[in-house]
């Protein structure tokens, strides 16, 4: 369905593929985005990715079917207008529906302009022993906090999540969301403190680890951010988010060699699970390549390309 990683890079170098934006059918975009809006955000990642793929392909099929019917109706109109009843129509047109036509361009557009897509992808409600609370009052505060949180009213959500953790200090999800609220309000140190509270309850928690790395990055503490990303990767080597996050940071800190390797790992895992984020991983590699060109260090990419059997840059 998608171009291979190697082919994407070859096209980028030879045709400047990413410098041109391909216009996609607006009806397919709207149909796909509305379909994605209905996806349950609490599904697991693979099911979400499959559901997103289904939304896009079904929209493509629907639009092509409409076009097919239009073409067929023209043929019928021609037959109805024919006065010779014995006329035989020859050389008929073959109609083909291509289920993945412009799939990558549509997915890229959805990532940019369909707010529901990222909302579906960004929710991670993977539950562990201390994720939820057994206390009724804590859950009530948490539910009110979620309503404010979903409306991006982070100051009001923060108050409710604070009430939830005071009522039940072992409520990991509440600590996670409290930390995210602090981060959204640019109170990064307080956010990190909340993530530490959550990790004390569940040392393998994905949400606190990832958000802690982001908070350290926003504090310009690159060393701590990289350390946290590496911890995430060590605990969750199957999750592309750690590789993607650290690759972006390594690009920023000019550790291009490791950045390329981690971005490729992120792309591979994203692509294998049909995640729309595969394009983001490619974008990181392209950013690194452009930086290497500017700094006259393209040999770093060529060594990477030779190792992985990719096209070199002359």
URGIPE-V488316 format. One record per helix or strand of 3 or more residues. SS is the DSSP state (helix for helix, strand for strand). FROM is the first residue (numbers start at 1). TO is the last residue. If there is no record, write none. Layout:
# URGIPE-V488316
{{SS,FROM,TO} {SS,FROM,TO}}
This chain:
# URGIPE-V488316
{{helix,5,15} {helix,17,19} {helix,26,37} {helix,45,81} {helix,103,113} {helix,115,122} {helix,136,150} {helix,154,167} {helix,172,184} {helix,188,201} {helix,206,218} {helix,222,235} {helix,240,252} {helix,256,272} {helix,278,294} {helix,298,308}}
